[in-house]
Amino acid sequence: MVYFHSLHELSPFSTRWMICVMVLRVYRKFHSGNTFELRVVFVDESGTQIEATIGRRFSPFYFYMLQENQWKSISTFRVSPNFEPIKATSHHYVIEFMEETFVTCSYPRETVLLNRFTPFDYIVEDTVLTDTLVDLLGALVDIGYMSNT
């Protein structure tokens, strides 16, 4: 039986990690011309989320391989501190794909929690953290300025 590390175990001290994750989100960060960097949010069985960065060199290859809601086994990658001013997840680290990174399809697994919706009151009251993107679900009922009263 293959052992997979959980996302909360990851640290920068090794590149010999092996994880089984679901692709939660995939988006492109465009640079000059048609070149782009691929950004992916992964989630494991316990609901832990982490962002992955795939550089321009490998992005076209992985763009069609990593589709949302698919489970993947990923091994041999770099883990670095997440110094982005605004983060896609609250994880302290980010995964960086390398030339040796190996991705294969995996059997679907159950995951605890995919979205951590932020109560709208937290946003209005300014109690939500401003350095991490939030999942928000709601309906647009009015357009105008918002104020704390």
N, C-alpha and C positions, 0 to 999 in steps of 0.2 A: 504494500500500500504506500502511496506517495504522501509525504508529509508536506503540507503547505504552511507557510508562515502567515500569521494574521497581520493585518495592516498596522495595528498598534505596536507590533514588535519591531518594525523597520527602524533602522538607524544608519547613519553614514559610514559605519565601520566595516561594511562588507558590500560586495557586489554579487554574492552568491545566494541571493534570496530566491525563493520560489513561492508565488502567491496564486490563489485561485480567486478571481474577482469577476464582478459583472460590470460591463461598460454602462455607466449611468448617463454620461453626457460626452459628446464629441463636438469640438468647435475648432475653427482655424483662426490663427493670428497671422494676418497677411503682412508681408514685408514688401520690398520693392519688386515690381513686376508680378509674375505669377508665383513667386516663391512664398511659402507659408510654413508656419510652425504649427504642429498639431497639439492641441490641449485636450486631455481626456480626464474625466472624473471617474474613478473606480470605486466600487463598494464591495466589501467582503460579507461573509455570512453573518457577522456580528453587527453589521450596519455601519462600520467604520468607513469613512470616505477619505480618499487621497487624490490629489491631482497629479497627473503625469504630463511631462513635456517631451515631445518628440521633435527633434531638430529638423531643419529644412531638408537635410540630406535624406532622411528616412520617412518624412511625412507623406509623400505621394504613395509609398508602398503601404503604409499602415492606414491610410485614409479609407481604403475600401475594406480592409481586414477588420477594423474595429468599428462595429456597428452597435448602436445603443441596444440595451437589453440582452446582449449576448454574454455568455460566460466564457472567460478565457483563463488559461494557465499561462503565467508569465514568469520567466526565470532570467537571471543574470542581467541586472540593471543597477544603475547608480541611484543612491538616495542622498539628497542634499537638503539643507535647511531651506525652508520656504521664506524668502525675504521679500516676496512681492508685497507692495503696499496694500493691495486689495486681493484677498485670497478667494479661490473658488470653494475651498473647504477649510475647516478649522484645524486640520492636521498640521503639525509643526514641520513636516518634511514634504518633499515633492519627489516623485520618481522621474528619472531621466533615462530614456532608452539609449542603449549603446549599440555598437555594431554586433556585439555578441548576444544581445537580447533575443530571447526565443519565445514566440507566442504561438499557442495552439488552442484549439477549441476545447471546451470542457463541458461536462454534463451540467445541466441546470441544477442549482441548489436553492434552498430557501434562504432568504436574508431577513434580518429582523426589522430594519427600518430603512427605507430608501430616502424619504424626504423628511426633513426636520422643519416643518412649517413654523414660521415665526409669527406669534400673535400680533395682529395689527396694532394693538394698544402699545406694545413695546416700541414700535417705530414712532408712533405719535408722542409717546412719553420720553423719547430719546434714551431709552434704557437698553437698546439693542447695540451690539458691537458694530462699529463702523468699518472694521478692516476685513470683514468676511462677508461674502455674498450671502443673502438669505433666500430661502424658499418661501414664497408668499402665494397664498391662494385667496382669491376674493373676486369681487365684482366691482366694476367702475360705476359709481352712482352719481358722481359730481366732478366737475373739473374746476379747479380754482386753487387758491393758496391754502396751505395747511398751516395751522398754528397750534401751539400748545396753550391751552387756556386753563 
